[in-house]
């Protein structure tokens, strides 16, 4: 039996006077089984897995002016997670409208909010990709679950 891993995505808007909203759609799950063994029976599992480039999509709305700046923070909250796993996130598109910068290189998601990318004005359809590393047959088979939280902060 091999680990089964599920990642959810949740939006969390930090309410400020501007009432900027964040909408997050999509998720990623990965079923890891015997077909993921590096060289068949007796070998280890492939160490790293990536979602499709647009597994998650983020939209920012409710900005109040032509230069309303914001930042998206990211963190994860584990339900059942092995400390050997490392989950990463990166932005793979600019979306439409407004402007977006940063977040195009993979960064590890921790249990503490950290800056992911920033932008200005309303932006829709910002594509996000996730990557998991640290998978091994040495980890007990189970359903491993963590939830990724994206929070918009008005700047």
Buried (B, 14 or more C-beta within 10 A) or exposed (E): EBBBBBBBBEBBBBEEEBEBBBBBEBBBEBEBEEEBBEEEEEEEBBEEBBBEEBBBBBBBBBBEEEEBBBBBBBBBEBEEBBEEBBBBBBBBBBBEBBEBEBBEEBBEBEEEBEEBBBBBBBBBBBBBBBBBBEBEBEBEEBEBBBBBBBBBBBE
